[in-house]
Amino acid sequence: YRLLAFICCFPFVLHGQGPADSLRQAIAAAADDTNKVDMMIELGKKYFNSSPEEAIRVSDEALALAGRLGYRKGEGYALKNVGLVHYIQYNSFEALQAWRKSLAVFEAISYRPGEANLLQNIGTIYFYESNDEKALDFYLRALKIADELADSLRIAEITSNIGAIYGKKKGTYEKSIEYASRALAINEKLGNMDAVGTTASNIGEVYMWMGDDTTALSYFKKSVRAYKDSEYLPYALNNMGWVYAERQEFDRAIRYHEEALIYARNLDAKIDIVQSYKRLGQAYQANGEYRQAIVFYREGMPIGIEMKAYEDLKKIYEGLTECHARIEDYDNAFKYQQMLLDVKDTIFDQETNRKLDNMMFGYQIDQKENEIQLQDQEIKRQKFVRNSFIGGFGVVLLFAGIFLAQRNRISKEKKRSEELLLNILPEETAEELKATGSAKTKSFDAVTVLFTDFKNFTQASEKLTPEELVAEINHCYSAFDKIVSKYGIEKIKTIGDAYMCAGGLPVANRTHPEDVIRAGLEMQEFIVRNKEERARQNLPFFELRLGIHTGPVVAGIVGIKKFAYDIWGDTVNTASRMESSGEVGKVNISGETYALAKERFRCTHRGKVKAKHKGEIDMYFVEGPA
């Protein structure tokens, strides 16, 4: 279900508007007035994609000038520009903060077009963060204002987006059709053919999900007519083929999918190419023509891999598995079954990470709202103190008390900030960052890197709610954090169900191989105990693979927002292969790590084990201390 409108810019109309250079010259020559603010806002828009930093700088200057002039509408649009830059850069949290401030300005001056615009934009952020309840709330508020203003274009965009939300659930399909149909009627009247095509396709999909292929077909035909000569035509043609395949009219289905493929190739629309091949494979498979289906599935597979179209690849691998099994080519059936399992794991990991990101986004919003409430309370308290006391020694004493309290509070906040920084970065790196504003990248000749990965993660997580899954991951990672802290090891990062840490940095030492191996043994012991406890409660549990390798790395800070301390080098890749080549419950170490720690541990030589992209590597299982 395609979202019709993403973010609305609601631009200023500036007469005589020229390119960026002309605007800069006009701004330089202009007096400090509202027209200059408008020109600066327009200039900021021109930098959205080419130079986001410049777009924010110009918009901030416009905001400052609008503030000095008391030009509230200019403040609102300058803040909106800042939000748009963050949105384009996928910084949803920062975009939301800027847009909330912009909305507050427009509400304060009762500027209804601006209110509708910002409510719609904020709703779209929540839509993409999968918070449908809040998205719907903002969309409905925007729609109410758009109705008051008789703003047909905005009404069409908002009703289409509301239809998209209701189209996600079986119980609200009728509401989805109601809102999308309103959008369709307006777009037809306005002659907005791309929007007609999108909305008609969306309505057709809902009818397909409801099992009404006749009505769906009529809307898909409308979308094909609307998309004529459009880049979206392959999408509409594939929808037509979908209906006929469901009706088992395979010749007609194949004809539409082939037509979609021709248009998609001409447009170099790779996602549509993948979907056309997938649909052709499905049509031939459903018609019992398994060898022909295999041809089309295989044609679509490399492009799907290139585009990381995992949902389409899932269907392709499912089709290849069944088709090869049908023609009794069981070797290839098994091969594609394994690829199917891999892509399912990838999809699950993406979904898990998305849910975790959404939870973090919600947490950030809650924290920001709490901060704003505390700031409001502090402002009110300070006003009360300022207005309640008049002269005298008592005022001096009170002021001194407040000063001391504020100083203590600032000291506590500073300590809290430093603790948060140390949660993200090693102490030495954090101190360097505070002192100089940057931290140099460093090379280390020998570091011991540990990787872990949960076995049964997919199966266990399918039996857990998202909240239970996050709680269990947090329980395990919290234990790992305590273990690595105990041995002076640096936690690097977690990626889904993988945990990475390293010993011997940021301060080099000689004990890192021993420290990391001992930590690995304790991690495995914790997971075994946790498994036994959860098994007694008949709860899903994780098991652990763990690999360790020693070698040189480069370490440093990456990013300018939410920066992270990270390490790079072939040592990291080899450590990852040690984990994937290990066994559940074991600590698998490389020959390099073994050579440095063999006097302190009992180890079993596994021989040379083949590792992906690494050839054969000497590996050892650590059985325990010597």
Disulfide bonds with the S-S distance in Angstrom:
none
